[in-house]
Amino acid sequence: MSGPSFNDFVNRFKQTTKQAADQMGRAAKITKLKMDIMTLTGEKVRYLQTIGSKTYSLYCDTNALDGNILLDRIRPDLVHISRIDEKVSNLENEIKNQQALIQHVDITDVTNSPEEGQGETQDNEKK
């Protein structure tokens, strides 16, 4: 009689351990995605600084700002920024998806079987 309940306990322990490992894997993936976002944000800042430098340089050279000339100079930087923004948006969506998976996993107490209820607590109280 103790055989099946022990096997049930082991099976539930394995299931819970697998769930915990899956949760840790998702948490690690979320952390990596957040680090990727930080890297991309750093790149975006560098492009914005480059745009500022090019704008200031044009102003110093001409004592004015011609929008057409400026746009020609900074267009490649603006394209890179748009791509970065798109990548960041995709990564943020992936983070949301991973977080949703983490929130929907049920972790159960493997020490109590559904049939036993709180039998272990009752056994300990009798002793």
Backbone as JSON, one array per atom type, in Angstrom:
{
  "sequence": "MSGPSFNDFVNRFKQTTKQAADQMGRAAKITKLKMDIMTLTGEKVRYLQTIGSKTYSLYCDTNALDGNILLDRIRPDLVHISRIDEKVSNLENEIKNQQALIQHVDITDVTNSPEEGQGETQDNEKK",
  "N": [[0.82, -1.19, 0.0], [2.02, 1.19, 0.61], [3.64, 1.46, -1.57], [2.29, 2.43, -4.03], [1.56, 5.06, -3.17], [4.04, 6.14, -2.6], [5.2, 6.08, -5.16], [3.43, 7.82, -6.42], [4.04, 10.16, -5.03], [6.74, 10.49, -5.85], [6.36, 10.84, -8.61], [4.85, 13.22, -8.65], [6.73, 14.88, -7.49], [8.73, 14.84, -9.46], [7.31, 16.08, -11.54], [6.84, 18.63, -10.45], [9.48, 19.49, -10.13], [10.27, 19.6, -12.8], [8.56, 21.63, -13.69], [9.57, 23.77, -12.18], [12.14, 23.92, -13.27], [11.48, 24.63, -15.89], [10.37, 27.13, -15.39], [12.62, 28.5, -14.43], [14.18, 28.45, -16.73], [12.64, 30.06, -18.43], [12.75, 32.45, -17.0], [15.49, 32.99, -17.21], [15.64, 33.39, -19.95], [14.07, 35.68, -20.23], [15.68, 37.49, -18.84], [17.91, 37.55, -20.53], [16.73, 38.65, -22.83], [16.07, 41.18, -21.84], [18.62, 42.18, -21.41], [19.5, 42.29, -24.05], [17.8, 44.3, -24.96], [18.81, 46.45, -23.48], [21.35, 46.68, -24.64], [20.66, 47.36, -27.28], [19.4, 49.79, -26.75], [21.58, 51.31, -25.9], [22.97, 51.43, -28.33], [21.14, 52.95, -29.8], [21.25, 55.38, -28.42], [23.85, 56.14, -29.09], [23.56, 56.57, -31.86], [21.74, 58.71, -31.77], [23.34, 60.62, -30.54], [25.23, 60.93, -32.56], [23.62, 62.03, -34.55], [23.05, 64.47, -33.32], [25.64, 65.56, -33.23], [26.23, 65.75, -35.98], [24.25, 67.54, -36.75], [24.97, 69.83, -35.29], [27.5, 70.25, -36.37], [26.85, 70.86, -39.05], [25.48, 73.24, -38.62], [27.56, 74.83, -37.59], [29.23, 74.93, -39.81], [27.69, 76.26, -41.75], [26.3, 78.29, -40.54], [23.59, 78.09, -40.34], [20.64, 76.05, -40.57], [19.87, 73.84, -42.91], [17.23, 72.0, -43.82], [17.05, 69.99, -45.81], [19.71, 69.36, -46.47], [20.6, 68.57, -43.96], [18.9, 66.35, -43.47], [19.8, 64.62, -45.46], [22.32, 64.06, -44.45], [21.8, 62.78, -42.01], [20.05, 60.72, -42.49], [20.83, 57.9, -42.79], [21.39, 57.3, -40.09], [18.91, 57.72, -38.9], [17.45, 55.66, -40.08], [18.73, 53.44, -38.94], [18.02, 53.85, -36.27], [15.24, 53.51, -36.41], [15.13, 50.8, -37.07], [16.26, 49.71, -34.77], [14.33, 50.48, -32.87], [12.2, 48.91, -33.74], [13.22, 46.32, -33.3], [13.5, 46.39, -30.51], [10.83, 46.65, -29.75], [9.84, 44.16, -30.64], [11.33, 42.46, -28.95], [10.34, 43.27, -26.46], [7.71, 42.4, -26.69], [8.17, 39.65, -26.8], [9.16, 39.26, -24.23], [6.84, 39.83, -22.74], [5.26, 37.68, -23.59], [6.72, 35.5, -22.55], [6.57, 36.1, -19.82], [3.84, 35.81, -19.43], [3.57, 33.07, -19.75], [4.97, 32.16, -17.53], [3.37, 33.05, -15.42], [1.14, 31.41, -15.61], [1.64, 28.83, -14.78], [1.0, 26.16, -12.65], [2.1, 25.41, -9.46], [2.29, 22.76, -7.33], [1.88, 21.42, -4.04], [3.84, 18.78, -3.28], [3.88, 17.14, -1.14], [1.43, 16.44, -0.13], [-1.11, 14.33, -1.13], [-3.99, 14.4, -3.31], [-5.94, 12.67, -2.34], [-5.24, 12.31, 0.28], [-5.48, 14.76, 1.51], [-4.95, 16.59, 4.24], [-3.47, 14.67, 5.51], [-0.86, 14.1, 6.34], [-0.29, 16.12, 8.17], [-2.16, 15.48, 10.12], [-1.18, 12.98, 10.88], [1.25, 13.71, 12.06], [0.32, 15.19, 14.21], [-0.82, 13.2, 15.81], [1.35, 11.86, 16.77]],
  "CA": [[0.0, 0.0, 0.0], [2.89, 2.35, 0.62], [4.26, 1.54, -2.89], [1.64, 3.38, -4.95], [1.61, 6.44, -2.68], [5.41, 6.61, -2.78], [5.34, 6.35, -6.59], [2.67, 9.04, -6.68], [4.87, 11.24, -4.48], [7.9, 10.66, -6.74], [5.89, 11.4, -9.88], [4.51, 14.62, -8.43], [8.0, 15.59, -7.26], [9.35, 15.01, -10.78], [6.54, 17.08, -12.28], [7.11, 19.93, -9.85], [10.86, 19.82, -10.46], [10.27, 19.99, -14.21], [7.92, 22.95, -13.76], [10.51, 24.75, -11.64], [13.2, 24.07, -14.26], [10.91, 25.41, -16.99], [10.25, 28.52, -14.91], [13.97, 29.08, -14.39], [14.58, 28.65, -18.12], [11.92, 31.24, -18.93], [13.31, 33.62, -16.31], [16.79, 33.26, -17.82], [15.39, 33.94, -21.29], [13.6, 37.06, -20.02], [16.85, 38.27, -18.47], [18.71, 37.74, -21.75], [16.01, 39.59, -23.69], [16.23, 42.51, -21.25], [20.0, 42.61, -21.69], [19.52, 42.66, -25.47], [17.15, 45.62, -25.06], [19.77, 47.44, -22.96], [22.4, 46.84, -25.67], [20.07, 48.12, -28.38], [19.17, 51.16, -26.27], [22.89, 51.95, -25.96], [23.23, 51.73, -29.75], [20.25, 54.04, -30.18], [21.81, 56.6, -27.83], [25.02, 56.53, -29.91], [23.05, 57.15, -33.11], [21.17, 60.02, -31.46], [24.48, 61.52, -30.33], [25.8, 61.18, -33.88], [22.71, 62.98, -35.2], [23.3, 65.77, -32.69], [26.96, 66.06, -33.68], [26.11, 66.13, -37.4], [23.43, 68.76, -36.8], [25.79, 70.93, -34.8], [28.56, 70.46, -37.37], [26.24, 71.56, -40.18], [25.2, 74.6, -38.18], [28.84, 75.54, -37.5], [29.77, 75.12, -41.17], [26.86, 77.13, -42.6], [25.59, 79.27, -39.69], [22.16, 77.9, -40.55], [20.27, 74.63, -40.69], [19.08, 73.53, -44.1], [16.6, 70.72, -43.53], [17.35, 68.99, -46.84], [21.11, 68.93, -46.29], [20.65, 67.84, -42.68], [18.26, 65.06, -43.64], [20.72, 63.77, -46.25], [23.44, 63.64, -43.58], [21.41, 61.94, -40.86], [19.09, 59.68, -42.9], [21.26, 56.53, -42.39], [21.26, 57.15, -38.64], [17.48, 57.6, -38.62], [17.06, 54.3, -40.49], [19.23, 52.53, -37.9], [17.19, 54.05, -35.07], [13.94, 52.87, -36.67], [15.33, 49.35, -36.96], [16.47, 49.41, -33.35], [13.02, 50.59, -32.2], [11.41, 47.73, -34.13], [13.78, 45.17, -32.59], [13.16, 46.54, -29.09], [9.41, 46.33, -29.64], [9.71, 42.7, -30.75], [11.86, 41.86, -27.73], [9.39, 43.54, -25.37], [6.58, 41.48, -26.88], [8.63, 38.31, -26.4], [9.21, 39.27, -22.76], [5.46, 39.72, -22.27], [4.83, 36.3, -23.83], [7.39, 34.63, -21.58], [6.01, 36.39, -18.49], [2.5, 35.22, -19.39], [3.75, 31.62, -19.54], [5.4, 31.96, -16.14], [2.25, 33.31, -14.52], [0.08, 30.43, -15.75], [2.06, 27.49, -14.38], [0.61, 25.83, -11.29], [3.04, 24.64, -8.66], [1.51, 22.13, -6.27], [2.6, 20.84, -2.91], [3.96, 17.35, -3.55], [3.86, 16.35, 0.1], [0.06, 16.01, 0.13], [-1.83, 13.84, -2.31], [-5.38, 14.86, -3.25], [-6.74, 11.75, -1.54], [-4.87, 12.4, 1.68], [-5.83, 16.05, 2.08], [-3.9, 17.0, 5.16], [-3.2, 13.47, 6.29], [0.48, 14.16, 6.95], [-0.39, 16.97, 9.35], [-2.89, 14.73, 11.14], [-0.29, 11.94, 11.41], [2.22, 14.34, 12.94], [-0.34, 15.6, 15.44], [-1.08, 12.01, 16.61], [2.6, 11.42, 17.4]],
  "C": [[0.86, 1.25, 0.0], [3.58, 2.53, -0.74], [3.6, 2.55, -3.8], [1.71, 4.82, -4.45], [3.02, 7.0, -2.8], [5.66, 6.93, -4.24], [4.61, 7.62, -6.99], [3.47, 10.26, -6.21], [6.05, 11.54, -5.4], [7.47, 11.29, -8.06], [5.53, 12.88, -9.73], [5.76, 15.45, -8.18], [8.7, 15.85, -8.59], [8.64, 16.11, -11.57], [6.82, 18.49, -11.75], [8.53, 20.39, -10.17], [10.97, 20.28, -11.9], [9.66, 21.37, -14.38], [8.88, 24.04, -13.27], [11.65, 24.99, -12.64], [12.71, 24.89, -15.46], [10.79, 26.89, -16.61], [11.62, 29.21, -14.9], [14.47, 29.35, -15.81], [13.92, 29.88, -18.72], [12.47, 32.51, -18.29], [14.67, 33.99, -16.9], [16.62, 33.87, -19.2], [14.94, 35.39, -21.18], [14.79, 37.96, -19.69], [17.72, 38.55, -19.69], [18.04, 38.75, -22.67], [16.14, 41.02, -23.16], [17.64, 43.05, -21.47], [20.15, 43.02, -23.15], [18.89, 44.03, -25.68], [18.11, 46.71, -24.57], [20.87, 47.71, -23.98], [21.86, 47.68, -26.82], [19.81, 49.57, -27.98], [20.48, 51.95, -26.28], [23.26, 52.33, -27.39], [22.39, 52.92, -30.2], [20.79, 55.37, -29.65], [23.01, 57.08, -28.65], [24.59, 57.15, -31.24], [22.46, 58.54, -32.87], [22.28, 61.05, -31.21], [25.14, 61.89, -31.66], [24.94, 62.19, -34.64], [22.93, 64.38, -34.63], [24.61, 66.38, -33.15], [26.89, 66.52, -35.13], [25.3, 67.42, -37.55], [24.25, 69.96, -36.37], [26.9, 71.27, -35.8], [28.02, 71.23, -38.57], [25.97, 73.02, -39.82], [26.49, 75.42, -38.12], [29.4, 75.86, -38.89], [28.99, 76.17, -41.95], [26.19, 78.27, -41.84], [24.08, 79.25, -39.91], [21.89, 76.39, -40.58], [19.36, 74.47, -41.9], [18.54, 72.11, -43.89], [16.95, 69.64, -44.54], [18.77, 68.46, -46.69], [21.22, 68.09, -45.02], [20.05, 66.45, -42.83], [19.14, 64.1, -44.44], [21.84, 63.23, -45.37], [23.01, 62.63, -42.52], [20.46, 60.8, -41.25], [19.56, 58.26, -42.52], [21.11, 56.28, -40.88], [19.8, 56.97, -38.25], [16.96, 56.21, -38.98], [17.5, 53.29, -39.44], [18.37, 52.63, -36.63], [15.83, 53.38, -35.24], [14.05, 51.36, -36.54], [15.52, 48.93, -35.5], [15.13, 49.46, -32.61], [12.15, 49.38, -32.51], [11.9, 46.49, -33.39], [13.41, 45.22, -31.11], [11.69, 46.19, -28.87], [9.17, 44.83, -29.71], [10.21, 42.0, -29.5], [10.92, 42.08, -26.55], [8.16, 42.64, -25.47], [6.95, 40.06, -26.47], [8.72, 38.2, -24.88], [7.8, 39.1, -22.2], [4.94, 38.3, -22.46], [5.44, 35.35, -22.82], [6.83, 34.84, -20.18], [4.61, 35.79, -18.36], [2.59, 33.72, -19.16], [4.15, 31.33, -18.1], [4.22, 32.09, -15.19], [1.18, 32.23, -14.56], [0.49, 29.01, -15.36], [1.68, 27.28, -12.92], [1.69, 24.99, -10.63], [2.22, 24.07, -7.49], [2.43, 21.58, -5.2], [2.64, 19.34, -3.11], [3.89, 16.51, -2.29], [2.47, 15.85, 0.44], [-0.57, 15.53, -1.15], [-3.28, 14.33, -2.2], [-6.25, 13.97, -2.36], [-6.48, 11.94, -0.05], [-5.33, 13.7, 2.32], [-4.7, 16.51, 2.95], [-3.53, 15.85, 6.07], [-1.86, 13.53, 6.98], [0.45, 15.01, 8.2], [-1.1, 16.23, 10.47], [-2.01, 13.66, 11.74], [0.71, 12.55, 12.38], [1.59, 14.77, 14.26], [-0.59, 14.39, 16.35], [0.16, 11.58, 17.37], [2.94, 12.33, 18.49]]
}
